[in-house]
């Protein structure tokens, strides 16, 4: 029974009744004059002091008398009881409706926020502002994983950032635990000529990709083959054949099991991994394709090597957009979001692009400096690029002579109009592969003594390995999301 309910309907009859009884009792107290002193006495402090749970317990006799008075004072009729219960029930219903409305409103806001974010992501207008808070890591904080005998050529990170897969010229694939750096599984490479009896690659692995749900891993090699693996167990599932040259690029369409592949045979092929099926082939490049990437749209981007073009392939329409800007062979390409991408070339330049413009939005020449004697200086070859998706942060890796190679971090200015240097991390060797973790907590670097696609020269001082570079921030909880118009 609600106390507020009784106060509303009956005032405070209990206190009034008790006050009257007390006054009568005091009138009968012994007084030589026989006159009432009630008006001169202070009210009984029993009804004015604050009562706490620590007060002394009243005697059983007093308690029984008080209970009897209360029962006599007010007896609830059946009609009043029904009314009281009905009011309580209505109050409960009203409270439940209010709570449900609040929850529905919160859920609606969350869904609306997610939908709005997805729309902005599709339009390439969602930009997490991270770069301004990044600071160079201490060399002692960089972890190095070793396990491959020959140069690392490619690597991927699962979308939950738990596992790293790497592959090398020794034809092996290794699955690593990202947090501990431990090897979880190794798929050994086989010798050339043992293709019929060896499950796995027998020539240099050049590229790899993992589906966004972490179910499938795909790897491509110099022997024109694409292998499909179960990522969790590293069990071999399928072998795709059809390319007429080395497979140099692989990418799963985000949210699907559609696989895009690129090759030195200048073609792009589409596969359905669930169905173990080939879908179609697209042509257009005039030279060997050196890199490929895709996100959630039904399209992919490729770098055309010495034909100096970048192409956006619209798979459903079987059409392509052609972009020109670099002065040398374009070796690598990566999408930042659905409408912007970054590329690197052997002329030492890094370029930032919009898929709506045929020329770069910005190009940084000699992005990693030069080497050689005065007058005969040559820019360091940009071998790899990476982008933290839907952010303003990208990275590039260059080959160098001796210990001059480095990973360079860049900030994309607002609306992707330019590139600003942040800091560099020295890494000896060819930086053949770069990948940001989905969370933006670290950058993984695949390093080798040789370039992933050939043996133009060898850096003997370098050590083949995987470097995990932490991405430290000045502000641990930055406001990352920004919607750009």
Sine and cosine of phi, psi and omega as CSV:
sin_phi,cos_phi,sin_psi,cos_psi,sin_omega,cos_omega
0.00,0.00,0.83,-0.56,-0.09,-1.00
-0.96,0.28,0.76,-0.65,0.00,-1.00
-0.91,0.42,-0.61,0.79,-0.01,-1.00
-0.90,0.44,-0.54,0.84,0.01,-1.00
-0.88,0.48,-0.71,0.71,-0.01,-1.00
-0.94,0.33,-0.61,0.80,0.02,-1.00
-0.88,0.47,-0.61,0.79,-0.02,-1.00
-0.92,0.38,-0.70,0.71,-0.18,-0.98
-1.00,0.01,-0.47,0.88,-0.11,-0.99
-0.86,-0.51,0.13,0.99,-0.07,-1.00
0.91,0.42,-0.78,-0.62,0.06,-1.00
-0.70,-0.71,0.90,0.43,-0.11,-0.99
-0.90,0.43,-0.46,0.89,-0.04,-1.00
-0.91,0.41,-0.74,0.68,-0.02,-1.00
-0.92,0.40,-0.65,0.76,0.00,-1.00
-0.87,0.49,-0.70,0.72,-0.03,-1.00
-0.90,0.43,-0.71,0.71,-0.04,-1.00
-0.92,0.39,-0.60,0.80,0.02,-1.00
-0.88,0.48,-0.65,0.76,0.00,-1.00
-0.91,0.42,-0.71,0.71,0.02,-1.00
-0.88,0.48,-0.63,0.77,-0.03,-1.00
-0.91,0.41,-0.67,0.74,0.00,-1.00
-0.88,0.48,-0.67,0.74,0.00,-1.00
-0.89,0.45,-0.69,0.73,-0.01,-1.00
-0.88,0.48,-0.67,0.75,-0.02,-1.00
-0.92,0.40,-0.51,0.86,0.02,-1.00
-0.90,0.43,-0.52,0.85,-0.04,-1.00
-1.00,0.07,-0.06,1.00,0.00,-1.00
-0.91,0.42,0.47,-0.88,-0.02,-1.00
-0.89,0.46,0.83,-0.56,0.04,-1.00
-0.56,-0.83,0.82,-0.58,-0.12,-0.99
-0.85,0.52,-0.50,0.87,-0.02,-1.00
-1.00,0.07,-0.22,0.98,-0.03,-1.00
0.95,0.32,0.11,0.99,0.00,-1.00
-1.00,-0.10,0.48,-0.88,0.01,-1.00
-0.96,0.29,0.71,-0.70,0.04,-1.00
-0.96,-0.30,0.29,0.96,-0.12,-0.99
-0.85,0.52,-0.71,0.70,-0.06,-1.00
-0.90,0.43,-0.45,0.89,-0.05,-1.00
-1.00,0.08,-0.32,0.95,-0.02,-1.00
-0.99,0.16,0.50,-0.87,0.10,-0.99
-0.97,0.24,0.49,-0.87,0.05,-1.00
-0.85,0.52,0.50,-0.87,-0.01,-1.00
-0.85,0.52,0.82,-0.57,-0.06,-1.00
-0.91,0.42,-0.24,0.97,0.02,-1.00
-0.85,0.52,-0.51,0.86,-0.07,-1.00
-0.98,-0.22,0.13,0.99,-0.03,-1.00
-0.86,-0.51,-0.39,0.92,-0.02,-1.00
-0.99,0.13,0.34,-0.94,0.02,-1.00
-0.99,0.13,0.76,-0.65,-0.03,-1.00
-0.98,-0.18,0.78,-0.63,0.02,-1.00
-0.88,-0.47,0.13,-0.99,0.00,-1.00
-0.94,0.34,-0.13,0.99,0.00,-1.00
-1.00,-0.04,-0.04,1.00,-0.03,-1.00
-0.91,0.42,0.39,-0.92,0.00,-1.00
-0.93,0.37,0.55,-0.84,-0.01,-1.00
-0.97,0.24,0.69,-0.72,-0.01,-1.00
-0.96,0.27,0.38,-0.93,-0.07,-1.00
-0.95,0.32,0.46,-0.89,-0.01,-1.00
-0.84,0.55,-0.58,0.81,-0.03,-1.00
-0.91,0.41,-0.73,0.69,0.01,-1.00
-0.90,0.44,-0.67,0.74,-0.02,-1.00
-0.88,0.47,-0.67,0.75,-0.01,-1.00
-0.91,0.41,-0.64,0.77,0.01,-1.00
-0.91,0.42,-0.68,0.73,-0.01,-1.00
-0.90,0.44,-0.67,0.74,0.00,-1.00
-0.89,0.45,-0.64,0.77,0.01,-1.00
-0.90,0.44,-0.68,0.74,0.04,-1.00
-0.88,0.48,-0.66,0.75,-0.02,-1.00
-0.91,0.42,-0.65,0.76,-0.01,-1.00
-0.92,0.40,-0.64,0.77,0.02,-1.00
-0.94,0.35,-0.54,0.84,-0.08,-1.00
-0.93,0.37,-0.64,0.77,-0.07,-1.00
-0.56,-0.83,0.87,-0.48,0.10,-0.99
-0.87,-0.49,0.85,-0.52,-0.07,-1.00
-0.96,0.26,0.80,-0.60,0.04,-1.00
-0.98,0.20,0.36,-0.93,0.04,-1.00
-0.83,0.56,-0.62,0.79,-0.01,-1.00
-0.91,0.41,-0.68,0.74,0.01,-1.00
-0.91,0.41,-0.61,0.79,0.03,-1.00
-0.89,0.46,-0.69,0.73,0.05,-1.00
-0.88,0.48,-0.68,0.74,0.00,-1.00
-0.89,0.45,-0.69,0.73,0.01,-1.00
-0.89,0.45,-0.72,0.70,0.00,-1.00
-0.91,0.43,-0.61,0.79,0.03,-1.00
-0.89,0.45,-0.67,0.74,0.02,-1.00
-0.90,0.43,-0.67,0.74,0.03,-1.00
-0.88,0.48,-0.67,0.74,0.00,-1.00
-0.89,0.45,-0.67,0.74,0.02,-1.00
-0.90,0.43,-0.64,0.77,0.05,-1.00
-0.89,0.46,-0.65,0.76,0.03,-1.00
-0.90,0.45,-0.70,0.71,0.03,-1.00
-0.87,0.49,-0.68,0.73,-0.01,-1.00
-0.89,0.46,-0.67,0.75,0.01,-1.00
-0.91,0.42,-0.67,0.74,0.02,-1.00
-0.89,0.45,-0.66,0.75,0.03,-1.00
-0.89,0.45,-0.67,0.74,0.03,-1.00
-0.89,0.46,-0.69,0.72,0.01,-1.00
-0.90,0.43,-0.67,0.74,-0.01,-1.00
-0.91,0.42,-0.66,0.75,0.01,-1.00
-0.89,0.45,-0.62,0.78,0.01,-1.00
-0.92,0.39,-0.68,0.73,0.03,-1.00
-0.90,0.43,-0.69,0.72,0.01,-1.00
-0.88,0.47,-0.65,0.76,0.01,-1.00
-0.90,0.44,-0.67,0.74,0.01,-1.00
-0.90,0.44,-0.71,0.71,0.00,-1.00
-0.90,0.44,-0.65,0.76,0.03,-1.00
-0.88,0.47,-0.67,0.74,0.03,-1.00
-0.89,0.46,-0.65,0.76,0.01,-1.00
-0.89,0.45,-0.74,0.68,-0.01,-1.00
-0.89,0.46,-0.70,0.72,0.02,-1.00
-0.88,0.48,-0.65,0.76,0.02,-1.00
-0.90,0.44,-0.68,0.73,0.01,-1.00
-0.91,0.42,-0.69,0.72,0.00,-1.00
-0.89,0.47,-0.67,0.74,0.01,-1.00
-0.89,0.45,-0.64,0.77,0.01,-1.00
-0.90,0.43,-0.65,0.76,0.01,-1.00
-0.91,0.42,-0.65,0.76,0.03,-1.00
-0.89,0.46,-0.71,0.70,0.01,-1.00
-0.90,0.43,-0.60,0.80,0.03,-1.00
-0.90,0.43,-0.69,0.73,0.02,-1.00
-0.88,0.47,-0.57,0.82,-0.02,-1.00
-1.00,0.08,-0.05,1.00,-0.02,-1.00
0.95,0.30,0.44,0.90,-0.06,-1.00
-0.91,-0.41,0.25,0.97,0.08,-1.00
-0.97,-0.25,0.89,-0.45,-0.08,-1.00
-0.76,-0.65,0.94,-0.35,0.07,-1.00
-0.98,0.17,0.84,-0.54,-0.06,-1.00
-1.00,0.03,0.99,-0.11,-0.09,-1.00
-0.91,-0.41,-0.58,0.81,-0.18,-0.98
-0.82,0.57,-0.62,0.79,-0.09,-1.00
-0.89,0.45,-0.36,0.93,-0.04,-1.00
-0.99,-0.15,-0.09,1.00,-0.07,-1.00
-0.98,0.22,0.65,-0.76,0.07,-1.00
-0.77,-0.64,0.45,-0.90,-0.04,-1.00
-0.90,0.44,0.70,-0.72,0.00,-1.00
-0.98,0.22,0.38,-0.92,0.12,-0.99
-0.96,0.26,0.68,-0.74,-0.01,-1.00
-0.80,0.60,-0.51,0.86,-0.02,-1.00
-0.94,0.34,-0.28,0.96,-0.03,-1.00
-1.00,0.04,-0.16,0.99,-0.02,-1.00
-0.99,0.11,0.82,-0.57,0.02,-1.00
-1.00,-0.09,0.57,-0.82,0.01,-1.00
-0.84,-0.54,0.79,-0.61,0.05,-1.00
-0.95,-0.32,0.77,-0.64,0.00,-1.00
-0.83,-0.56,0.62,-0.78,-0.02,-1.00
-0.12,-0.99,-0.50,0.87,0.03,-1.00
-1.00,0.10,0.59,-0.80,-0.01,-1.00
-1.00,0.08,-0.41,0.91,-0.04,-1.00
-0.84,-0.54,0.13,-0.99,-0.09,-1.00
-0.79,0.61,0.72,-0.70,0.12,-0.99
-0.94,0.34,0.72,-0.70,-0.04,-1.00
-0.94,-0.35,-0.49,0.87,-0.07,-1.00
-0.35,-0.94,0.37,-0.93,0.06,-1.00
-0.39,-0.92,0.34,-0.94,0.08,-1.00
-0.62,-0.78,0.35,-0.94,0.06,-1.00
-0.84,-0.54,0.67,-0.74,0.06,-1.00
-0.92,0.39,0.42,-0.91,-0.10,-0.99
-0.91,0.42,-0.36,0.93,0.05,-1.00
-1.00,-0.01,0.08,1.00,0.06,-1.00
0.92,0.40,0.25,0.97,-0.05,-1.00
-1.00,0.08,-0.55,0.84,-0.12,-0.99
-0.78,-0.63,0.51,-0.86,0.09,-1.00
-0.85,-0.52,0.72,-0.70,0.13,-0.99
-0.92,-0.38,0.70,-0.71,0.03,-1.00
-0.74,-0.68,0.44,-0.90,0.04,-1.00
-0.65,-0.76,0.34,-0.94,-0.14,-0.99
-0.53,-0.85,0.01,-1.00,0.03,-1.00
-0.96,0.29,-0.16,0.99,0.09,-1.00
-0.99,0.13,0.11,0.99,0.08,-1.00
0.96,0.29,0.12,0.99,-0.04,-1.00
-0.99,-0.13,0.35,-0.94,0.08,-1.00
-0.81,-0.59,0.73,-0.69,0.01,-1.00
-0.83,-0.56,0.70,-0.71,0.10,-0.99
-0.97,-0.23,0.80,-0.60,-0.06,-1.00
-0.90,-0.44,0.48,-0.87,0.20,-0.98
-1.00,0.07,0.88,-0.48,-0.13,-0.99
-0.90,0.43,-0.59,0.81,-0.08,-1.00
-0.97,0.25,-0.72,0.70,-0.06,-1.00
-1.00,-0.03,-0.37,0.93,-0.05,-1.00
0.98,0.18,0.18,0.98,-0.03,-1.00
-0.99,0.13,0.53,-0.85,0.12,-0.99
-0.97,0.26,0.78,-0.62,0.02,-1.00
-0.98,-0.20,-0.52,0.85,-0.03,-1.00
-0.31,-0.95,0.60,-0.80,0.08,-1.00
-0.80,-0.60,0.80,-0.60,0.14,-0.99
-0.98,-0.19,0.96,-0.27,-0.09,-1.00
-0.94,0.35,0.47,-0.88,0.08,-1.00
-1.00,0.07,0.38,-0.93,0.02,-1.00
-0.94,-0.34,0.22,-0.98,0.03,-1.00
-0.99,0.16,0.47,-0.88,0.03,-1.00
-0.88,0.48,0.72,-0.70,-0.02,-1.00
0.99,-0.15,-0.10,0.99,0.00,-1.00
-0.96,-0.27,0.35,0.94,-0.07,-1.00
-0.84,0.55,-0.55,0.83,-0.07,-1.00
-0.94,0.34,-0.47,0.88,-0.08,-1.00
-0.90,-0.44,-0.14,0.99,-0.01,-1.00
-0.98,-0.21,0.76,-0.65,0.05,-1.00
-1.00,-0.01,0.98,-0.20,-0.04,-1.00
0.61,-0.79,-0.22,-0.98,-0.05,-1.00
-1.00,0.02,0.54,-0.84,0.04,-1.00
-0.85,-0.53,0.05,1.00,0.11,-0.99
-0.71,-0.71,0.14,-0.99,-0.07,-1.00
-0.78,0.63,0.76,-0.65,0.12,-0.99
-1.00,0.08,0.78,-0.62,-0.09,-1.00
-0.96,-0.28,-0.41,0.91,-0.10,-0.99
-0.41,-0.91,0.34,-0.94,0.06,-1.00
-0.42,-0.91,0.34,-0.94,0.01,-1.00
-0.48,-0.88,0.45,-0.89,0.06,-1.00
-0.76,-0.65,0.63,-0.78,-0.01,-1.00
-0.93,0.36,0.44,-0.90,-0.09,-1.00
-0.90,0.43,-0.39,0.92,0.05,-1.00
-1.00,-0.02,0.03,1.00,0.05,-1.00
0.96,0.27,0.25,0.97,-0.06,-1.00
-0.99,0.13,-0.72,0.70,-0.09,-1.00
-0.91,-0.42,0.59,-0.81,0.16,-0.99
-0.88,-0.48,0.72,-0.69,0.02,-1.00
-0.86,-0.51,0.65,-0.76,0.03,-1.00
-0.72,-0.70,0.59,-0.81,-0.01,-1.00
-0.81,-0.58,0.55,-0.83,-0.10,-0.99
-0.76,-0.65,0.02,-1.00,0.01,-1.00
-0.92,0.40,-0.33,0.94,-0.08,-1.00
-1.00,-0.02,0.36,0.93,0.10,-0.99
0.95,0.32,0.22,0.98,-0.09,-1.00
-0.97,-0.24,0.51,-0.86,0.15,-0.99
-0.87,-0.50,0.82,-0.57,0.03,-1.00
-0.95,-0.30,0.66,-0.75,0.05,-1.00
-0.92,-0.39,0.77,-0.64,-0.05,-1.00
-0.83,-0.56,0.43,-0.90,0.18,-0.98
-0.99,0.13,0.90,-0.43,-0.16,-0.99
-0.89,0.46,-0.59,0.80,-0.07,-1.00
-0.92,0.39,-0.68,0.73,-0.09,-1.00
-0.96,-0.28,-0.17,0.98,-0.08,-1.00
0.90,0.44,0.43,0.90,0.05,-1.00
-0.98,0.19,0.69,-0.73,0.02,-1.00
-0.96,0.27,0.72,-0.69,-0.03,-1.00
-0.93,-0.38,-0.87,0.50,-0.10,-0.99
-0.70,-0.71,0.25,-0.97,0.14,-0.99
-0.76,-0.65,0.84,-0.54,0.03,-1.00
-0.98,-0.20,0.77,-0.64,0.06,-1.00
-0.84,-0.54,0.35,-0.94,0.03,-1.00
0.54,-0.84,-0.53,0.85,0.07,-1.00
-0.93,0.37,0.53,-0.85,-0.02,-1.00
-0.97,-0.26,0.15,0.99,0.04,-1.00
-0.51,-0.86,0.09,-1.00,0.02,-1.00
-0.80,0.60,0.64,-0.77,0.03,-1.00
-1.00,0.07,0.91,-0.42,-0.15,-0.99
-0.94,-0.34,-0.14,0.99,-0.01,-1.00
-0.47,-0.88,0.67,-0.74,0.03,-1.00
-0.63,-0.77,0.58,-0.81,0.07,-1.00
-0.34,-0.94,0.73,-0.68,0.13,-0.99
-1.00,0.06,0.68,-0.73,0.14,-0.99
-0.92,0.39,0.77,-0.64,-0.09,-1.00
-0.86,0.51,0.73,-0.68,0.02,-1.00
0.99,0.14,0.05,1.00,-0.01,-1.00
-0.68,-0.73,0.01,-1.00,0.12,-0.99
-0.91,-0.41,0.42,0.91,0.14,-0.99
-0.98,0.19,0.75,-0.66,-0.05,-1.00
-0.90,-0.44,0.75,-0.66,0.10,-1.00
-0.96,-0.27,0.66,-0.75,0.03,-1.00
-0.74,-0.67,0.53,-0.85,0.03,-1.00
-0.78,-0.63,0.44,-0.90,-0.13,-0.99
-0.58,-0.81,0.26,-0.96,0.13,-0.99
-0.92,0.38,-0.17,0.98,0.06,-1.00
-0.98,0.17,0.14,0.99,0.09,-1.00
0.95,0.30,0.26,0.97,-0.03,-1.00
-0.91,-0.40,0.36,-0.93,0.15,-0.99
-0.89,-0.46,0.77,-0.64,0.01,-1.00
-0.89,-0.45,0.48,-0.88,0.02,-1.00
-0.88,-0.47,0.72,-0.69,-0.04,-1.00
-0.77,-0.64,0.47,-0.88,0.15,-0.99
-0.93,-0.36,0.95,-0.30,-0.11,-0.99
-0.95,0.32,-0.61,0.79,0.02,-1.00
-0.84,0.55,-0.64,0.76,-0.05,-1.00
-1.00,-0.06,-0.01,1.00,-0.06,-1.00
0.80,0.60,0.75,0.67,-0.17,-0.99
-0.73,-0.68,0.54,-0.84,0.15,-0.99
-1.00,0.09,0.63,-0.78,-0.03,-1.00
-0.94,-0.33,-0.87,0.49,-0.02,-1.00
-0.29,-0.96,0.17,-0.99,0.02,-1.00
-0.79,-0.61,0.66,-0.75,0.02,-1.00
-0.85,-0.52,0.65,-0.76,0.00,-1.00
-0.84,-0.54,0.39,-0.92,0.04,-1.00
0.15,-0.99,-0.64,0.77,-0.01,-1.00
-0.92,0.40,0.51,-0.86,0.00,-1.00
-0.98,-0.19,0.00,1.00,0.03,-1.00
-0.55,-0.84,0.07,-1.00,-0.02,-1.00
-0.84,0.54,0.74,-0.67,0.06,-1.00
-0.98,0.20,0.74,-0.67,-0.10,-1.00
-0.95,-0.32,-0.28,0.96,-0.02,-1.00
-0.35,-0.94,0.41,-0.91,-0.05,-1.00
-0.49,-0.87,0.54,-0.84,0.07,-1.00
-0.44,-0.90,0.35,-0.94,0.04,-1.00
-0.40,-0.92,0.31,-0.95,0.12,-0.99
-0.81,-0.58,-0.76,-0.65,-0.12,-0.99
-1.00,-0.04,-0.36,0.93,0.06,-1.00
-0.93,0.37,0.35,-0.94,0.03,-1.00
-0.99,0.12,0.90,0.44,0.03,-1.00
-0.36,-0.93,0.23,-0.97,0.05,-1.00
-0.58,-0.81,0.26,-0.96,0.03,-1.00
-0.86,-0.52,0.54,-0.84,-0.02,-1.00
-0.69,-0.73,0.45,-0.89,0.11,-0.99
-0.96,-0.28,0.75,-0.66,-0.14,-0.99
-0.99,-0.15,0.35,0.94,0.07,-1.00
0.87,0.50,-0.81,-0.59,-0.11,-0.99
-0.98,0.22,-0.08,1.00,0.13,-0.99
-0.99,0.16,-0.04,1.00,0.13,-0.99
0.84,0.54,0.52,0.85,0.02,-1.00
-0.84,-0.55,0.48,-0.88,0.19,-0.98
-0.92,-0.40,0.67,-0.74,-0.05,-1.00
-0.79,-0.61,0.64,-0.77,0.12,-0.99
-0.96,-0.29,0.88,-0.48,-0.06,-1.00
-0.99,-0.17,0.86,-0.50,0.10,-1.00
-1.00,-0.08,0.98,-0.18,-0.18,-0.98
-0.88,0.47,-0.76,0.65,-0.06,-1.00
-0.88,0.47,-0.61,0.80,-0.03,-1.00
-1.00,0.04,-0.14,0.99,-0.06,-1.00
0.80,0.60,0.69,0.73,0.01,-1.00
-0.79,-0.62,0.16,-0.99,-0.03,-1.00
-0.55,-0.84,0.49,-0.87,0.12,-0.99
-0.94,-0.34,0.67,-0.74,-0.07,-1.00
-0.92,-0.39,0.74,-0.68,-0.03,-1.00
-0.83,-0.56,0.65,-0.76,0.03,-1.00
-0.77,-0.64,0.53,-0.85,0.02,-1.00
-0.03,-1.00,-0.62,0.78,0.00,-1.00
-0.97,0.24,0.44,-0.90,0.02,-1.00
-0.99,-0.14,-0.06,1.00,0.00,-1.00
-0.76,-0.65,-0.20,-0.98,0.00,-1.00
-0.94,0.33,0.80,-0.61,-0.01,-1.00
-1.00,0.04,0.90,-0.43,-0.14,-0.99
-0.99,-0.17,-0.30,0.95,-0.12,-0.99
-0.43,-0.90,0.51,-0.86,-0.01,-1.00
-0.54,-0.84,0.58,-0.81,0.02,-1.00
-0.51,-0.86,0.70,-0.72,0.07,-1.00
-0.99,0.15,0.72,-0.69,0.10,-0.99
-1.00,0.05,-0.69,0.73,0.13,-0.99
-0.49,-0.87,-0.20,-0.98,-0.09,-1.00
-0.92,0.38,-0.26,0.97,-0.08,-1.00
-0.82,-0.57,0.02,1.00,-0.01,-1.00
-0.69,-0.72,0.53,-0.85,-0.02,-1.00
-0.55,-0.84,0.26,-0.97,-0.01,-1.00
-0.80,-0.60,0.62,-0.79,0.00,-1.00
-0.71,-0.71,0.36,-0.93,0.08,-1.00
-0.70,-0.72,0.48,-0.88,-0.08,-1.00
-0.66,-0.75,0.21,-0.98,-0.01,-1.00
-0.98,0.22,-0.04,1.00,0.14,-0.99
-0.99,0.12,0.09,1.00,0.05,-1.00
1.00,0.10,0.11,0.99,-0.07,-1.00
-0.98,-0.18,0.45,-0.89,0.12,-0.99
-0.84,-0.54,0.76,-0.65,-0.05,-1.00
-0.83,-0.56,0.57,-0.82,0.04,-1.00
-0.93,-0.36,0.75,-0.66,-0.13,-0.99
-0.80,-0.60,0.42,-0.91,0.26,-0.96
-0.92,-0.40,0.63,-0.78,0.00,-1.00
-0.94,0.35,-0.12,0.99,0.00,-1.00
-0.99,-0.13,-0.01,1.00,0.00,-1.00
-0.75,-0.67,0.68,-0.73,-0.10,-0.99
-0.98,0.21,-0.27,0.96,0.02,-1.00
-0.93,-0.37,0.42,-0.91,-0.01,-1.00
-0.88,0.48,0.57,-0.82,0.12,-0.99
-0.94,0.33,-0.53,0.85,0.00,-1.00
-0.37,-0.93,0.61,-0.79,0.07,-1.00
-0.73,-0.69,0.77,-0.64,0.09,-1.00
-0.95,-0.30,0.93,-0.37,0.03,-1.00
-0.99,0.12,0.47,-0.88,-0.04,-1.00
0.76,0.65,0.75,0.66,-0.10,-0.99
-0.87,0.48,-0.46,0.89,0.00,-1.00
-0.88,-0.48,0.39,0.92,0.04,-1.00
0.99,0.16,-0.16,-0.99,-0.05,-1.00
-0.77,-0.64,0.21,-0.98,0.09,-1.00
-0.65,-0.76,0.27,-0.96,-0.01,-1.00
0.96,-0.29,0.11,-0.99,-0.02,-1.00
-0.96,0.28,0.35,-0.94,0.03,-1.00
-0.85,0.52,0.74,-0.68,-0.03,-1.00
1.00,0.02,-0.35,0.94,0.01,-1.00
-0.85,-0.53,0.44,0.90,-0.06,-1.00
-0.93,0.37,0.63,-0.78,0.05,-1.00
-0.82,-0.57,0.67,-0.75,0.02,-1.00
-0.94,0.35,0.52,-0.85,0.08,-1.00
-0.92,0.38,0.68,-0.73,-0.07,-1.00
-0.95,0.31,0.86,-0.52,0.06,-1.00
-0.99,0.17,0.92,-0.39,-0.15,-0.99
-0.99,-0.11,-0.51,0.86,-0.08,-1.00
-0.52,-0.86,0.44,-0.90,0.10,-1.00
-0.68,-0.73,0.39,-0.92,0.05,-1.00
-0.54,-0.84,0.40,-0.92,0.02,-1.00
-0.67,-0.74,0.69,-0.72,0.17,-0.99
-0.99,0.15,0.94,-0.35,-0.19,-0.98
-0.82,0.57,0.67,-0.75,0.03,-1.00
0.84,0.55,0.60,0.80,0.03,-1.00
-0.73,-0.68,-0.12,-0.99,0.05,-1.00
-0.95,-0.31,0.36,0.93,-0.10,-1.00
-0.87,-0.49,0.80,-0.60,0.07,-1.00
-0.72,-0.70,0.21,-0.98,0.00,-1.00
-0.62,-0.78,0.43,-0.90,0.08,-1.00
-0.69,-0.73,0.50,-0.87,0.02,-1.00
-0.80,-0.60,0.64,-0.76,-0.06,-1.00
-0.80,-0.60,0.42,-0.91,0.14,-0.99
-1.00,0.08,0.43,-0.90,0.02,-1.00
-0.55,-0.83,0.13,-0.99,0.10,-1.00
-1.00,-0.08,0.70,-0.71,-0.02,-1.00
0.84,0.54,-0.85,-0.52,-0.11,-0.99
-0.97,-0.24,0.43,0.90,-0.10,-1.00
-1.00,-0.03,-0.07,1.00,-0.02,-1.00
-0.97,0.25,0.39,-0.92,-0.08,-1.00
-0.35,-0.94,0.34,-0.94,0.17,-0.99
-0.98,-0.20,0.79,-0.61,-0.02,-1.00
-0.93,-0.37,0.79,-0.62,0.08,-1.00
-0.99,-0.11,0.64,-0.77,-0.07,-1.00
-0.77,-0.64,0.48,-0.88,0.14,-0.99
-0.95,-0.32,0.77,-0.63,0.12,-0.99
-1.00,0.10,0.82,-0.57,-0.01,-1.00
-0.93,0.36,0.16,-0.99,-0.06,-1.00
-0.84,0.55,0.68,-0.74,-0.05,-1.00
0.89,0.47,0.33,0.94,0.11,-0.99
0.85,0.52,0.66,0.75,-0.03,-1.00
-1.00,0.02,-0.23,0.97,-0.04,-1.00
-0.27,-0.96,0.14,-0.99,0.03,-1.00
-0.86,-0.51,0.75,-0.67,0.02,-1.00
-0.86,-0.52,0.72,-0.70,0.01,-1.00
-0.93,0.38,0.64,-0.77,0.10,-0.99
-0.96,-0.27,-0.93,0.37,0.05,-1.00
-0.27,-0.96,0.24,-0.97,0.02,-1.00
-0.84,-0.54,0.43,-0.90,0.03,-1.00
-0.83,-0.55,0.91,-0.41,0.00,-1.00
-0.91,0.42,0.77,-0.64,0.07,-1.00
-0.62,-0.78,0.85,-0.52,-0.06,-1.00
-0.98,0.19,0.81,-0.58,0.06,-1.00
0.83,-0.56,-0.06,-1.00,0.09,-1.00
-0.99,0.15,0.85,-0.53,0.01,-1.00
-1.00,0.05,1.00,0.07,-0.17,-0.99
-0.98,0.20,-0.35,0.94,-0.04,-1.00
-0.47,-0.88,0.65,-0.76,0.04,-1.00
-0.73,-0.68,0.69,-0.72,0.07,-1.00
-0.55,-0.84,0.77,-0.64,0.13,-0.99
-0.99,0.11,0.59,-0.81,0.16,-0.99
-0.94,0.33,0.45,-0.89,-0.03,-1.00
-0.87,0.50,-0.57,0.82,-0.03,-1.00
-0.97,0.22,-0.26,0.97,-0.07,-1.00
0.98,0.21,0.28,0.96,-0.03,-1.00
-0.99,0.13,-0.44,0.90,-0.02,-1.00
-0.43,-0.90,0.28,-0.96,0.03,-1.00
-0.84,-0.54,0.75,-0.66,-0.01,-1.00
-0.96,-0.29,0.72,-0.69,-0.10,-0.99
-0.83,-0.55,0.81,-0.59,0.09,-1.00
-0.99,-0.16,0.87,-0.49,-0.13,-0.99
-0.88,-0.47,0.63,-0.78,0.05,-1.00
-0.62,-0.79,0.25,-0.97,0.05,-1.00
-0.97,0.23,-0.29,0.96,-0.02,-1.00
-0.76,-0.65,0.34,-0.94,0.10,-0.99
-0.91,0.42,0.55,-0.83,-0.08,-1.00
-0.90,0.43,-0.49,0.87,-0.09,-1.00
-0.99,-0.13,-0.07,1.00,-0.03,-1.00
-0.08,-1.00,-0.23,-0.97,-0.04,-1.00
-0.74,-0.67,0.90,0.44,-0.01,-1.00
-0.95,0.32,-0.64,0.77,0.18,-0.98
-0.38,-0.93,0.19,-0.98,-0.08,-1.00
-0.79,-0.61,0.72,-0.70,0.04,-1.00
-0.99,-0.17,0.99,-0.16,-0.10,-0.99
-0.91,0.42,-0.53,0.85,-0.05,-1.00
-0.95,0.32,-0.34,0.94,-0.05,-1.00
-0.97,0.26,0.41,-0.91,0.06,-1.00
-0.86,-0.52,0.75,-0.67,0.01,-1.00
-0.92,0.38,0.81,-0.58,-0.02,-1.00
-0.07,-1.00,0.04,-1.00,0.02,-1.00
-0.90,-0.44,0.81,-0.59,-0.01,-1.00
-0.96,-0.29,0.77,-0.64,0.06,-1.00
-0.95,-0.32,0.94,-0.33,-0.08,-1.00
-0.98,-0.18,0.89,-0.46,0.04,-1.00
-0.95,0.33,0.62,-0.78,0.04,-1.00
-0.98,-0.18,1.00,-0.06,-0.05,-1.00
-0.99,0.16,0.50,-0.86,-0.02,-1.00
-0.79,-0.62,0.55,-0.84,0.10,-1.00
-0.92,0.40,-0.70,0.72,-0.02,-1.00
-0.96,-0.28,0.94,-0.35,-0.07,-1.00
-0.91,0.40,-0.38,0.93,0.00,-1.00
-0.79,-0.61,0.91,0.41,-0.05,-1.00
-0.96,0.28,0.40,-0.92,0.14,-0.99
-0.99,0.16,0.98,-0.18,-0.20,-0.98
-1.00,0.04,-0.58,0.81,-0.18,-0.98
-0.99,0.10,0.75,-0.67,0.11,-0.99
-0.65,-0.76,0.71,-0.70,0.02,-1.00
-0.99,-0.14,0.91,-0.40,-0.03,-1.00
-0.99,-0.10,0.58,-0.81,-0.01,-1.00
-1.00,-0.04,0.00,0.00,0.00,0.00
